[in-house]
């Protein structure tokens, strides 16, 4: 098939590249000429393991193209995927201006092609409030009388493992109005579900809701275990042992039940707030989701209070080393990252920060400027620091050189927001070790 991806962000690039890799001809369209120029030079603007090699392979094979030419991109496509951003506004509501703009441009292209065209299918892949796919349909209908179809096809990609997620999906969800569109979507996704994972063809509104319900459930699990961790802190229990005991129950499972600094990134914060906003719009209270959001935001404040209390509330002139800046490993995404929040709070109290993250450092420097110094090496980052703060569980942090760490820090003090280490071992090594949901240990 001939496909066009509207938007070359995370979803558009991964989706377009993986579809090209199964033989489709894919054009990725973006209004950002600088980004398109970079892609045409073989430079990938996001960090996602394996994506750069896959892009290069499919460009070389003549199946993947990048352009700012909307007329060309739309006129040649059988299926147009809208993959633009839907950021939260000040009230947490999804901002649909990019979706609306894409719909209007597609309508103009359909109208320009005239009455003899084969009906195009416009697929909303962006995460959008329930009813948005029909909004896209109505915008296009308002500008052309020529036939077309709409569908919804939410994405379920984890940053850092998106290629594998797309190639081996747990499920594919498609919301359609016409049966023939459902069959076309099955044909498109058939190469990715050969091992028997399901393709669910359903109504459009339910398809849109599946995405929000899925992310809200995962966000709830994260906030739940963090709230349990706070109880463990208060009563002296060990959240790691509690987690092991509860997760052995097959009804509960063990996914997304790791205590830490809360969720971040571009999906869970935005989508949880969007669910709350959707409820407000139709008069349906969502107290559980509001609590999920509140617990998540409070988790960072709880951790910051642990840092401040260790220094009797006086952070002025103190230097902190940060290991990890991305909201999770295997990505350069710092959107809603706990590290960024903590660095801002430390800077506001007069503290200094030197940070190390092999992937997310450049994005952090652009975001925070003089609030953070960037180290080229994880041990150089520690030199002269009053404490180490761990915010991202990159693999290279899991078995460090303890002697070098102890010699580099002013005092052997670690605040671990990811519970990477065994507490008794840290005490034996001479460290004061403060983590999540476990009593601090001191030498």
DRENNUPA-447221 format. One record per residue (C-alpha): residue in three letters; x, y, z. Coordinates in nm, 2 decimals, always signed. Layout:
N
+---------+--------+--------+--------+
: residuo :     px :     py :     pz :
+---------+--------+--------+--------+
:     ALA :      X :      Y :      Z :
...
+---------+--------+--------+--------+
//
This chain:
443
+---------+--------+--------+--------+
: residuo :     px :     py :     pz :
+---------+--------+--------+--------+
:     UNK :  +0.00 :  +0.00 :  +0.00 :
:     UNK :  +0.09 :  +0.36 :  -0.03 :
:     UNK :  +0.09 :  +0.53 :  +0.31 :
:     UNK :  +0.15 :  +0.88 :  +0.43 :
:     UNK :  +0.24 :  +0.96 :  +0.79 :
:     UNK :  +0.14 :  +1.32 :  +0.89 :
:     UNK :  +0.40 :  +1.41 :  +1.15 :
:     UNK :  +0.76 :  +1.28 :  +1.20 :
:     UNK :  +0.76 :  +1.27 :  +1.57 :
:     UNK :  +0.80 :  +0.95 :  +1.77 :
:     UNK :  +0.48 :  +0.78 :  +1.65 :
:     UNK :  +0.50 :  +0.89 :  +1.29 :
:     UNK :  +0.86 :  +0.78 :  +1.24 :
:     UNK :  +0.83 :  +0.44 :  +1.41 :
:     UNK :  +0.50 :  +0.36 :  +1.25 :
:     UNK :  +0.61 :  +0.47 :  +0.90 :
:     UNK :  +0.94 :  +0.30 :  +0.92 :
:     UNK :  +0.80 :  -0.03 :  +1.04 :
:     UNK :  +0.53 :  -0.03 :  +0.77 :
:     UNK :  +0.79 :  +0.04 :  +0.51 :
:     UNK :  +0.99 :  -0.25 :  +0.63 :
:     UNK :  +0.71 :  -0.48 :  +0.54 :
:     UNK :  +0.70 :  -0.36 :  +0.18 :
:     UNK :  +0.47 :  -0.06 :  +0.18 :
:     UNK :  +0.57 :  +0.27 :  +0.02 :
:     UNK :  +0.56 :  +0.53 :  +0.30 :
:     UNK :  +0.60 :  +0.90 :  +0.28 :
:     UNK :  +0.65 :  +1.09 :  +0.61 :
:     UNK :  +0.53 :  +1.45 :  +0.59 :
:     UNK :  +0.62 :  +1.73 :  +0.82 :
:     UNK :  +0.59 :  +2.11 :  +0.81 :
:     UNK :  +0.93 :  +2.14 :  +0.99 :
:     UNK :  +1.17 :  +2.17 :  +0.70 :
:     UNK :  +1.48 :  +2.14 :  +0.92 :
:     UNK :  +1.36 :  +1.81 :  +1.06 :
:     UNK :  +1.29 :  +1.68 :  +0.71 :
:     UNK :  +1.64 :  +1.79 :  +0.59 :
:     UNK :  +1.80 :  +1.60 :  +0.88 :
:     UNK :  +1.60 :  +1.29 :  +0.80 :
:     UNK :  +1.70 :  +1.31 :  +0.43 :
:     UNK :  +2.06 :  +1.33 :  +0.55 :
:     UNK :  +2.02 :  +1.01 :  +0.74 :
:     UNK :  +2.00 :  +1.19 :  +1.08 :
:     UNK :  +1.72 :  +1.07 :  +1.32 :
:     UNK :  +1.59 :  +1.35 :  +1.54 :
:     UNK :  +1.49 :  +1.11 :  +1.83 :
:     UNK :  +1.67 :  +0.84 :  +2.02 :
:     UNK :  +1.51 :  +0.50 :  +1.98 :
:     UNK :  +1.73 :  +0.19 :  +1.97 :
:     UNK :  +1.73 :  +0.03 :  +1.62 :
:     UNK :  +1.53 :  +0.31 :  +1.45 :
:     UNK :  +1.82 :  +0.48 :  +1.27 :
:     UNK :  +1.94 :  +0.15 :  +1.10 :
:     UNK :  +1.58 :  +0.06 :  +1.00 :
:     UNK :  +1.52 :  +0.41 :  +0.85 :
:     UNK :  +1.85 :  +0.39 :  +0.65 :
:     UNK :  +1.77 :  +0.04 :  +0.52 :
:     UNK :  +1.42 :  +0.14 :  +0.39 :
:     UNK :  +1.53 :  +0.47 :  +0.24 :
:     UNK :  +1.80 :  +0.28 :  +0.05 :
:     UNK :  +1.53 :  +0.03 :  -0.07 :
:     UNK :  +1.32 :  +0.31 :  -0.20 :
:     UNK :  +1.03 :  +0.24 :  +0.03 :
:     UNK :  +1.06 :  +0.54 :  +0.28 :
:     UNK :  +1.05 :  +0.91 :  +0.19 :
:     UNK :  +1.06 :  +1.23 :  +0.38 :
:     UNK :  +0.90 :  +1.55 :  +0.25 :
:     UNK :  +0.74 :  +1.89 :  +0.33 :
:     UNK :  +0.54 :  +1.87 :  +0.00 :
:     UNK :  +0.19 :  +1.81 :  +0.13 :
:     UNK :  +0.03 :  +1.79 :  -0.22 :
:     UNK :  +0.26 :  +1.51 :  -0.32 :
:     UNK :  +0.23 :  +1.33 :  +0.01 :
:     UNK :  -0.15 :  +1.33 :  +0.01 :
:     UNK :  -0.22 :  +1.28 :  -0.36 :
:     UNK :  -0.02 :  +0.95 :  -0.37 :
:     UNK :  -0.15 :  +0.79 :  -0.05 :
:     UNK :  -0.41 :  +0.52 :  -0.02 :
:     UNK :  -0.41 :  +0.56 :  +0.36 :
:     UNK :  -0.32 :  +0.88 :  +0.55 :
:     UNK :  -0.22 :  +0.84 :  +0.92 :
:     UNK :  -0.25 :  +1.15 :  +1.14 :
:     UNK :  +0.04 :  +1.12 :  +1.39 :
:     UNK :  +0.06 :  +1.48 :  +1.52 :
:     UNK :  +0.11 :  +1.59 :  +1.88 :
:     UNK :  -0.19 :  +1.65 :  +2.11 :
:     UNK :  -0.02 :  +1.83 :  +2.40 :
:     UNK :  -0.21 :  +1.92 :  +2.72 :
:     UNK :  -0.33 :  +2.28 :  +2.76 :
:     UNK :  -0.32 :  +2.46 :  +3.10 :
:     UNK :  -0.64 :  +2.27 :  +3.21 :
:     UNK :  -0.51 :  +1.93 :  +3.11 :
:     UNK :  -0.73 :  +1.91 :  +2.81 :
:     UNK :  -0.58 :  +1.77 :  +2.49 :
:     UNK :  -0.50 :  +2.05 :  +2.24 :
:     UNK :  -0.63 :  +1.94 :  +1.90 :
:     UNK :  -0.50 :  +2.23 :  +1.69 :
:     UNK :  -0.25 :  +2.01 :  +1.50 :
:     UNK :  -0.51 :  +1.74 :  +1.44 :
:     UNK :  -0.76 :  +2.00 :  +1.30 :
:     UNK :  -0.49 :  +2.15 :  +1.08 :
:     UNK :  -0.40 :  +1.81 :  +0.94 :
:     UNK :  -0.77 :  +1.74 :  +0.87 :
:     UNK :  -0.82 :  +2.07 :  +0.69 :
:     UNK :  -0.51 :  +2.00 :  +0.47 :
:     UNK :  -0.62 :  +1.65 :  +0.39 :
:     UNK :  -0.97 :  +1.78 :  +0.29 :
:     UNK :  -0.81 :  +2.03 :  +0.05 :
:     UNK :  -0.60 :  +1.75 :  -0.11 :
:     UNK :  -0.91 :  +1.53 :  -0.15 :
:     UNK :  -1.11 :  +1.81 :  -0.30 :
:     UNK :  -0.82 :  +1.90 :  -0.55 :
:     UNK :  -0.80 :  +1.54 :  -0.68 :
:     UNK :  -1.15 :  +1.55 :  -0.81 :
:     UNK :  -1.43 :  +1.30 :  -0.86 :
:     UNK :  -1.23 :  +1.01 :  -1.02 :
:     UNK :  -1.01 :  +0.94 :  -0.72 :
:     UNK :  -1.02 :  +0.62 :  -0.52 :
:     UNK :  -1.16 :  +0.70 :  -0.17 :
:     UNK :  -0.88 :  +0.76 :  +0.07 :
:     UNK :  -0.88 :  +0.64 :  +0.43 :
:     UNK :  -0.78 :  +0.89 :  +0.69 :
:     UNK :  -0.66 :  +0.71 :  +1.01 :
:     UNK :  -0.62 :  +0.90 :  +1.34 :
:     UNK :  -0.32 :  +0.75 :  +1.52 :
:     UNK :  -0.25 :  +1.04 :  +1.75 :
:     UNK :  -0.39 :  +0.98 :  +2.10 :
:     UNK :  -0.71 :  +1.19 :  +2.10 :
:     UNK :  -1.01 :  +1.24 :  +2.32 :
:     UNK :  -1.31 :  +1.02 :  +2.24 :
:     UNK :  -1.50 :  +1.17 :  +1.94 :
:     UNK :  -1.20 :  +1.33 :  +1.77 :
:     UNK :  -1.20 :  +1.09 :  +1.48 :
:     UNK :  -1.55 :  +1.19 :  +1.40 :
:     UNK :  -1.44 :  +1.56 :  +1.43 :
:     UNK :  -1.18 :  +1.49 :  +1.17 :
:     UNK :  -1.45 :  +1.33 :  +0.95 :
:     UNK :  -1.67 :  +1.63 :  +0.99 :
:     UNK :  -1.39 :  +1.88 :  +0.91 :
:     UNK :  -1.32 :  +1.69 :  +0.59 :
:     UNK :  -1.68 :  +1.66 :  +0.50 :
:     UNK :  -1.73 :  +2.03 :  +0.54 :
:     UNK :  -1.47 :  +2.10 :  +0.27 :
:     UNK :  -1.53 :  +1.83 :  +0.01 :
:     UNK :  -1.81 :  +1.62 :  -0.14 :
:     UNK :  -1.58 :  +1.35 :  -0.26 :
:     UNK :  -1.58 :  +1.01 :  -0.08 :
:     UNK :  -1.33 :  +0.91 :  +0.19 :
:     UNK :  -1.32 :  +0.69 :  +0.50 :
:     UNK :  -1.20 :  +0.76 :  +0.85 :
:     UNK :  -1.06 :  +0.52 :  +1.11 :
:     UNK :  -0.89 :  +0.52 :  +1.45 :
:     UNK :  -0.58 :  +0.32 :  +1.52 :
:     UNK :  -0.42 :  +0.39 :  +1.86 :
:     UNK :  -0.05 :  +0.32 :  +1.92 :
:     UNK :  +0.08 :  +0.12 :  +2.21 :
:     UNK :  +0.46 :  +0.19 :  +2.18 :
:     UNK :  +0.70 :  +0.20 :  +2.47 :
:     UNK :  +0.98 :  +0.44 :  +2.43 :
:     UNK :  +1.30 :  +0.25 :  +2.42 :
:     UNK :  +1.14 :  -0.07 :  +2.28 :
:     UNK :  +0.91 :  +0.07 :  +2.02 :
:     UNK :  +1.04 :  -0.13 :  +1.72 :
:     UNK :  +0.98 :  -0.45 :  +1.90 :
:     UNK :  +0.64 :  -0.33 :  +2.02 :
:     UNK :  +0.53 :  -0.25 :  +1.67 :
:     UNK :  +0.67 :  -0.56 :  +1.51 :
:     UNK :  +0.53 :  -0.79 :  +1.78 :
:     UNK :  +0.22 :  -0.61 :  +1.92 :
:     UNK :  +0.02 :  -0.75 :  +2.21 :
:     UNK :  -0.28 :  -0.65 :  +2.01 :
:     UNK :  -0.38 :  -0.41 :  +1.73 :
:     UNK :  -0.69 :  -0.20 :  +1.78 :
:     UNK :  -0.88 :  -0.04 :  +1.49 :
:     UNK :  -1.20 :  +0.16 :  +1.51 :
:     UNK :  -1.39 :  +0.18 :  +1.18 :
:     UNK :  -1.72 :  +0.28 :  +1.03 :
:     UNK :  -1.71 :  +0.06 :  +0.72 :
:     UNK :  -1.64 :  -0.31 :  +0.70 :
:     UNK :  -1.41 :  -0.27 :  +0.40 :
:     UNK :  -1.18 :  -0.04 :  +0.60 :
:     UNK :  -1.16 :  -0.30 :  +0.87 :
:     UNK :  -1.04 :  -0.56 :  +0.62 :
:     UNK :  -0.79 :  -0.31 :  +0.48 :
:     UNK :  -0.65 :  -0.25 :  +0.82 :
:     UNK :  -0.62 :  -0.63 :  +0.88 :
:     UNK :  -0.43 :  -0.66 :  +0.55 :
:     UNK :  -0.19 :  -0.38 :  +0.66 :
:     UNK :  -0.12 :  -0.53 :  +1.00 :
:     UNK :  -0.13 :  -0.90 :  +0.91 :
:     UNK :  +0.26 :  -0.92 :  +0.88 :
:     UNK :  +0.29 :  -0.81 :  +1.25 :
:     UNK :  +0.04 :  -1.06 :  +1.40 :
:     UNK :  +0.16 :  -1.39 :  +1.24 :
:     UNK :  +0.21 :  -1.54 :  +1.59 :
:     UNK :  -0.16 :  -1.52 :  +1.66 :
:     UNK :  -0.20 :  -1.19 :  +1.86 :
:     UNK :  -0.53 :  -1.04 :  +1.79 :
:     UNK :  -0.65 :  -0.75 :  +1.57 :
:     UNK :  -0.96 :  -0.60 :  +1.73 :
:     UNK :  -1.19 :  -0.43 :  +1.48 :
:     UNK :  -1.44 :  -0.22 :  +1.67 :
:     UNK :  -1.64 :  +0.10 :  +1.66 :
:     UNK :  -1.45 :  +0.42 :  +1.65 :
:     UNK :  -1.55 :  +0.56 :  +1.99 :
:     UNK :  -1.45 :  +0.24 :  +2.17 :
:     UNK :  -1.11 :  +0.23 :  +1.99 :
:     UNK :  -1.03 :  +0.59 :  +2.10 :
:     UNK :  -1.13 :  +0.49 :  +2.46 :
:     UNK :  -0.91 :  +0.18 :  +2.46 :
:     UNK :  -0.59 :  +0.39 :  +2.44 :
:     UNK :  -0.69 :  +0.61 :  +2.73 :
:     UNK :  -0.81 :  +0.32 :  +2.94 :
:     UNK :  -0.49 :  +0.13 :  +2.89 :
:     UNK :  -0.26 :  +0.42 :  +2.98 :
:     UNK :  -0.48 :  +0.52 :  +3.28 :
:     UNK :  -0.46 :  +0.16 :  +3.41 :
:     UNK :  -0.08 :  +0.15 :  +3.39 :
:     UNK :  -0.05 :  +0.49 :  +3.55 :
:     UNK :  -0.28 :  +0.37 :  +3.83 :
:     UNK :  -0.05 :  +0.08 :  +3.90 :
:     UNK :  +0.25 :  +0.31 :  +3.92 :
:     UNK :  +0.08 :  +0.54 :  +4.16 :
:     UNK :  -0.06 :  +0.25 :  +4.36 :
:     UNK :  +0.28 :  +0.10 :  +4.43 :
:     UNK :  +0.43 :  +0.44 :  +4.52 :
:     UNK :  +0.15 :  +0.50 :  +4.77 :
:     UNK :  +0.22 :  +0.16 :  +4.92 :
:     UNK :  +0.59 :  +0.26 :  +4.93 :
:     UNK :  +0.50 :  +0.56 :  +5.14 :
:     UNK :  +0.32 :  +0.34 :  +5.39 :
:     UNK :  +0.63 :  +0.11 :  +5.39 :
:     UNK :  +0.85 :  +0.41 :  +5.47 :
:     UNK :  +0.62 :  +0.51 :  +5.76 :
:     UNK :  +0.59 :  +0.17 :  +5.91 :
:     UNK :  +0.94 :  +0.03 :  +5.84 :
:     UNK :  +0.83 :  -0.23 :  +5.59 :
:     UNK :  +1.04 :  -0.31 :  +5.28 :
:     UNK :  +0.85 :  -0.23 :  +4.96 :
:     UNK :  +1.06 :  -0.47 :  +4.76 :
:     UNK :  +0.95 :  -0.76 :  +4.98 :
:     UNK :  +0.59 :  -0.64 :  +4.98 :
:     UNK :  +0.60 :  -0.62 :  +4.60 :
:     UNK :  +0.74 :  -0.97 :  +4.57 :
:     UNK :  +0.46 :  -1.11 :  +4.80 :
:     UNK :  +0.18 :  -0.94 :  +4.62 :
:     UNK :  +0.30 :  -0.98 :  +4.27 :
:     UNK :  +0.32 :  -1.36 :  +4.30 :
:     UNK :  -0.07 :  -1.35 :  +4.29 :
:     UNK :  -0.15 :  -1.42 :  +3.92 :
:     UNK :  -0.45 :  -1.19 :  +3.95 :
:     UNK :  -0.21 :  -0.90 :  +4.02 :
:     UNK :  +0.10 :  -0.97 :  +3.81 :
:     UNK :  +0.42 :  -0.78 :  +3.82 :
:     UNK :  +0.41 :  -0.53 :  +3.54 :
:     UNK :  +0.43 :  -0.15 :  +3.62 :
:     UNK :  +0.45 :  -0.22 :  +3.99 :
:     UNK :  +0.79 :  -0.09 :  +4.07 :
:     UNK :  +0.83 :  +0.19 :  +4.32 :
:     UNK :  +1.01 :  +0.50 :  +4.21 :
:     UNK :  +0.98 :  +0.87 :  +4.13 :
:     UNK :  +0.65 :  +0.83 :  +3.95 :
:     UNK :  +0.57 :  +0.82 :  +3.58 :
:     UNK :  +0.68 :  +1.08 :  +3.32 :
:     UNK :  +0.73 :  +1.11 :  +2.95 :
:     UNK :  +0.48 :  +1.22 :  +2.69 :
:     UNK :  +0.20 :  +0.97 :  +2.75 :
:     UNK :  +0.09 :  +0.89 :  +3.10 :
:     UNK :  +0.09 :  +1.24 :  +3.24 :
:     UNK :  -0.09 :  +1.38 :  +2.94 :
:     UNK :  -0.34 :  +1.10 :  +2.90 :
:     UNK :  -0.43 :  +1.08 :  +3.26 :
:     UNK :  -0.51 :  +1.45 :  +3.26 :
:     UNK :  -0.70 :  +1.41 :  +2.94 :
:     UNK :  -0.92 :  +1.14 :  +3.09 :
:     UNK :  -0.99 :  +1.37 :  +3.39 :
:     UNK :  -1.07 :  +1.65 :  +3.14 :
:     UNK :  -1.30 :  +1.43 :  +2.94 :
:     UNK :  -1.49 :  +1.35 :  +3.26 :
:     UNK :  -1.54 :  +1.71 :  +3.35 :
:     UNK :  -1.67 :  +1.79 :  +3.00 :
:     UNK :  -1.96 :  +1.54 :  +3.03 :
:     UNK :  -2.02 :  +1.57 :  +3.41 :
:     UNK :  -1.87 :  +1.24 :  +3.50 :
:     UNK :  -1.64 :  +1.26 :  +3.81 :
:     UNK :  -1.31 :  +1.07 :  +3.79 :
:     UNK :  -1.18 :  +1.08 :  +4.15 :
:     UNK :  -0.97 :  +0.77 :  +4.11 :
:     UNK :  -0.78 :  +0.92 :  +3.81 :
:     UNK :  -0.74 :  +1.25 :  +3.99 :
:     UNK :  -0.59 :  +1.06 :  +4.28 :
:     UNK :  -0.35 :  +0.88 :  +4.04 :
:     UNK :  -0.23 :  +1.21 :  +3.91 :
:     UNK :  -0.20 :  +1.37 :  +4.25 :
:     UNK :  -0.01 :  +1.07 :  +4.40 :
:     UNK :  +0.23 :  +1.08 :  +4.10 :
:     UNK :  +0.31 :  +1.45 :  +4.15 :
:     UNK :  +0.35 :  +1.41 :  +4.52 :
:     UNK :  +0.60 :  +1.13 :  +4.48 :
:     UNK :  +0.86 :  +1.38 :  +4.35 :
:     UNK :  +0.79 :  +1.61 :  +4.64 :
:     UNK :  +0.83 :  +1.32 :  +4.89 :
:     UNK :  +1.17 :  +1.23 :  +4.75 :
:     UNK :  +1.28 :  +1.60 :  +4.74 :
:     UNK :  +1.19 :  +1.63 :  +5.11 :
:     UNK :  +1.41 :  +1.33 :  +5.19 :
:     UNK :  +1.70 :  +1.51 :  +5.02 :
:     UNK :  +1.63 :  +1.84 :  +5.20 :
:     UNK :  +1.59 :  +1.68 :  +5.54 :
:     UNK :  +1.93 :  +1.51 :  +5.52 :
:     UNK :  +2.08 :  +1.86 :  +5.49 :
:     UNK :  +1.85 :  +2.02 :  +5.76 :
:     UNK :  +1.66 :  +2.20 :  +5.49 :
:     UNK :  +1.96 :  +2.40 :  +5.37 :
:     UNK :  +2.07 :  +2.32 :  +5.02 :
:     UNK :  +2.24 :  +2.65 :  +4.94 :
:     UNK :  +2.59 :  +2.59 :  +4.82 :
:     UNK :  +2.55 :  +2.22 :  +4.82 :
:     UNK :  +2.65 :  +2.03 :  +4.50 :
:     UNK :  +2.45 :  +1.73 :  +4.38 :
:     UNK :  +2.54 :  +1.47 :  +4.13 :
:     UNK :  +2.26 :  +1.33 :  +3.92 :
:     UNK :  +2.27 :  +1.00 :  +3.74 :
:     UNK :  +2.00 :  +0.98 :  +3.48 :
:     UNK :  +1.79 :  +1.26 :  +3.33 :
:     UNK :  +1.55 :  +1.08 :  +3.09 :
:     UNK :  +1.21 :  +0.98 :  +3.23 :
:     UNK :  +1.31 :  +0.62 :  +3.17 :
:     UNK :  +1.61 :  +0.43 :  +3.02 :
:     UNK :  +1.66 :  +0.38 :  +2.65 :
:     UNK :  +1.52 :  +0.72 :  +2.55 :
:     UNK :  +1.63 :  +1.08 :  +2.53 :
:     UNK :  +1.28 :  +1.20 :  +2.64 :
:     UNK :  +1.29 :  +1.44 :  +2.93 :
:     UNK :  +0.92 :  +1.55 :  +2.91 :
:     UNK :  +0.78 :  +1.53 :  +3.27 :
:     UNK :  +1.10 :  +1.36 :  +3.38 :
:     UNK :  +1.14 :  +1.35 :  +3.76 :
:     UNK :  +1.50 :  +1.45 :  +3.73 :
:     UNK :  +1.41 :  +1.78 :  +3.56 :
:     UNK :  +1.16 :  +1.86 :  +3.84 :
:     UNK :  +1.42 :  +1.78 :  +4.11 :
:     UNK :  +1.69 :  +1.98 :  +3.95 :
:     UNK :  +1.46 :  +2.28 :  +3.93 :
:     UNK :  +1.37 :  +2.25 :  +4.30 :
:     UNK :  +1.74 :  +2.21 :  +4.41 :
:     UNK :  +1.84 :  +2.52 :  +4.20 :
:     UNK :  +1.55 :  +2.72 :  +4.36 :
:     UNK :  +1.70 :  +2.64 :  +4.70 :
:     UNK :  +2.05 :  +2.75 :  +4.59 :
:     UNK :  +2.20 :  +2.41 :  +4.52 :
:     UNK :  +2.42 :  +2.32 :  +4.23 :
:     UNK :  +2.38 :  +2.02 :  +4.00 :
:     UNK :  +2.62 :  +1.83 :  +3.78 :
:     UNK :  +2.45 :  +1.55 :  +3.58 :
:     UNK :  +2.53 :  +1.25 :  +3.36 :
:     UNK :  +2.31 :  +1.08 :  +3.11 :
:     UNK :  +2.47 :  +0.94 :  +2.80 :
:     UNK :  +2.15 :  +0.99 :  +2.59 :
:     UNK :  +1.94 :  +1.27 :  +2.74 :
:     UNK :  +2.21 :  +1.52 :  +2.84 :
:     UNK :  +2.18 :  +1.75 :  +2.53 :
:     UNK :  +1.80 :  +1.78 :  +2.57 :
:     UNK :  +1.84 :  +1.86 :  +2.94 :
:     UNK :  +2.10 :  +2.13 :  +2.87 :
:     UNK :  +1.86 :  +2.29 :  +2.62 :
:     UNK :  +1.58 :  +2.28 :  +2.87 :
:     UNK :  +1.76 :  +2.39 :  +3.19 :
:     UNK :  +2.06 :  +2.60 :  +3.07 :
:     UNK :  +2.28 :  +2.72 :  +3.35 :
:     UNK :  +2.09 :  +2.53 :  +3.62 :
:     UNK :  +2.28 :  +2.21 :  +3.53 :
:     UNK :  +2.64 :  +2.12 :  +3.44 :
:     UNK :  +2.68 :  +1.82 :  +3.21 :
:     UNK :  +2.95 :  +1.57 :  +3.29 :
:     UNK :  +3.10 :  +1.35 :  +3.02 :
:     UNK :  +3.15 :  +1.05 :  +3.25 :
:     UNK :  +2.94 :  +0.91 :  +3.54 :
:     UNK :  +3.23 :  +0.92 :  +3.78 :
:     UNK :  +3.35 :  +1.26 :  +3.68 :
:     UNK :  +2.99 :  +1.37 :  +3.76 :
:     UNK :  +3.06 :  +1.27 :  +4.13 :
:     UNK :  +3.37 :  +1.48 :  +4.19 :
:     UNK :  +3.32 :  +1.71 :  +4.49 :
:     UNK :  +2.95 :  +1.64 :  +4.52 :
:     UNK :  +2.77 :  +1.63 :  +4.85 :
:     UNK :  +2.54 :  +1.35 :  +4.74 :
:     UNK :  +2.44 :  +1.14 :  +4.44 :
:     UNK :  +2.08 :  +1.14 :  +4.32 :
:     UNK :  +1.97 :  +0.85 :  +4.09 :
:     UNK :  +1.67 :  +0.93 :  +3.87 :
:     UNK :  +1.69 :  +0.69 :  +3.58 :
:     UNK :  +1.78 :  +0.31 :  +3.59 :
:     UNK :  +2.02 :  +0.30 :  +3.31 :
:     UNK :  +2.21 :  -0.04 :  +3.31 :
:     UNK :  +2.55 :  +0.12 :  +3.36 :
:     UNK :  +2.44 :  +0.25 :  +3.70 :
:     UNK :  +2.35 :  -0.09 :  +3.83 :
:     UNK :  +2.70 :  -0.23 :  +3.92 :
:     UNK :  +2.92 :  +0.08 :  +3.97 :
:     UNK :  +3.28 :  +0.10 :  +4.10 :
:     UNK :  +3.20 :  +0.17 :  +4.47 :
:     UNK :  +3.56 :  +0.26 :  +4.56 :
:     UNK :  +3.57 :  +0.53 :  +4.29 :
:     UNK :  +3.23 :  +0.66 :  +4.40 :
:     UNK :  +3.34 :  +0.68 :  +4.77 :
:     UNK :  +3.66 :  +0.86 :  +4.68 :
:     UNK :  +3.48 :  +1.11 :  +4.45 :
:     UNK :  +3.19 :  +1.22 :  +4.67 :
:     UNK :  +3.25 :  +1.46 :  +4.96 :
:     UNK :  +3.05 :  +1.21 :  +5.17 :
:     UNK :  +2.92 :  +0.87 :  +5.08 :
:     UNK :  +2.56 :  +0.96 :  +5.04 :
:     UNK :  +2.32 :  +0.82 :  +4.78 :
:     UNK :  +1.95 :  +0.91 :  +4.72 :
:     UNK :  +1.82 :  +0.64 :  +4.50 :
:     UNK :  +1.49 :  +0.71 :  +4.32 :
:     UNK :  +1.49 :  +0.37 :  +4.15 :
:     UNK :  +1.59 :  +0.12 :  +4.43 :
:     UNK :  +1.88 :  -0.01 :  +4.23 :
:     UNK :  +2.09 :  -0.14 :  +4.52 :
:     UNK :  +2.07 :  -0.38 :  +4.81 :
:     UNK :  +2.06 :  -0.19 :  +5.13 :
:     UNK :  +2.28 :  -0.41 :  +5.35 :
:     UNK :  +2.56 :  -0.42 :  +5.09 :
:     UNK :  +2.56 :  -0.03 :  +5.08 :
:     UNK :  +2.59 :  -0.01 :  +5.45 :
:     UNK :  +2.88 :  -0.25 :  +5.45 :
:     UNK :  +3.05 :  -0.04 :  +5.18 :
:     UNK :  +3.02 :  +0.27 :  +5.40 :
:     UNK :  +2.74 :  +0.45 :  +5.23 :
:     UNK :  +2.44 :  +0.63 :  +5.37 :
:     UNK :  +2.17 :  +0.50 :  +5.13 :
:     UNK :  +1.82 :  +0.65 :  +5.11 :
:     UNK :  +1.57 :  +0.49 :  +4.87 :
:     UNK :  +1.20 :  +0.45 :  +4.81 :
:     UNK :  +0.97 :  +0.25 :  +5.05 :
:     UNK :  +1.27 :  +0.11 :  +5.24 :
:     UNK :  +1.43 :  +0.24 :  +5.56 :
:     UNK :  +1.75 :  +0.44 :  +5.51 :
:     UNK :  +2.07 :  +0.25 :  +5.60 :
:     UNK :  +2.38 :  +0.42 :  +5.74 :
:     UNK :  +2.73 :  +0.28 :  +5.79 :
+---------+--------+--------+--------+
//
